[in-house]
Amino acid sequence: MPTFGGQRSRTSAGTLIGMCLGVPGKIEKVWDAEGTRMATVDFGGVRKEVCLAYVPDVQVGDYTIVHVGFALTKLDEASALETLELFKSVGLLDEELGITVDPR
């Protein structure tokens, strides 16, 4: 099971700060944007546009770790799904993808 370093703490004003994580996602569509390979990546139901410049060998159907909009490495499906489930179970997936949930 993957482990992640970093700690979350609060500033003197009480603002929560922490470390951003790389999130696994499945590549659904690949295209070229002015000479740069881009993709639509599915993160457990949330889709984002991602740059593939660092992983030129990935294809539709592959899983990759994404950090700040860049795919960083190819990942096997079992590890990707396990990590997505872990992130969901501890509430990190929504936080990392910038999803705001209405508490009503």
N, C-alpha and C positions, 0 to 999 in steps of 0.2 A: 504494500500500500504506500502511495507517495506521502512524503512528509514535506512540510513547508516551513521555512524559517521566517523570522520576523515577528514583531510584537505590535500590538495595538496599544496606544496610550493616548492621553489627552493633553492638549496644550494648556497653558495657564488660563486661557479663556474657556476651557472646557470642551473645545472642539476635538472630536475623535479623529485621530490620524492613524495611519497604518500602512502596510505594505500591499502593493497591488500584486495579484497573482496571475500567472499564465493560465488560461482557461482552455480546455480541450473542446474542439468542435469538428463537425463533419463538413467537408467541402461539398457543396451542392452544385455550384456553377463556377466556371473559370472563364475569364475574358482578358483581353489586352486593353489597357488604358494608356495611350500615348507611350507605348514601349514597356510598360510595367504590367506584369501579370497580377491580376486581381481576382478575388473570389467572393462568392456569397457563402458564408459559413453558418451552419446551424449549431447553436449551443443549447441543445435540449429544448427546442421550440422557439428560441429567440434567434433571429437571423441578423447578421451584421456583414458589412463589406470589409474585406481584409486584404492587405497587401501580401503577395506571395514571393517577393523579391529574394528573401532569404532561403526559400525552399523550392527551387525551380523544378524539382522532380515530383512534387505532389500532384495528384490528379483528382478528378471528381470521385467521391466515395471514400477518399482517404481521410484520416483524422489528423489534426495538427494541434499544437499548443499555440495559442494566440495571446500576445501581450501588447497592449496599447495599439491595436490595429494591425499588427504584423504577425504573420505566421512564423514561428521560430524553428519548429522541428516536426517531423512526421512522428505519429504515435499509433500504436496498435489499437484496434477497436476495443478490446477488453479493458485495457488500461484507461482509455478515454471514457468509456461508459462508467467504470468504477469511480473515476475521479469526479465526473459530472454528478453522480449520485451522492458522493461524499460532500461536494460543494452545496448541493441542494439541501441535504440533511442538516447541515450546520448553518444554513442561511447565507452562504457566501456567493452563490451563483447570482442571485438578484443584485447583490451589492457590487460584484465585479463587473456585471454587464450594465450597470446604471439603471436598473429597473426600479421604479417607484411603485409600491403596492399600496392601494387605498385600503386603510384598516377597517373601513365600514363593512 
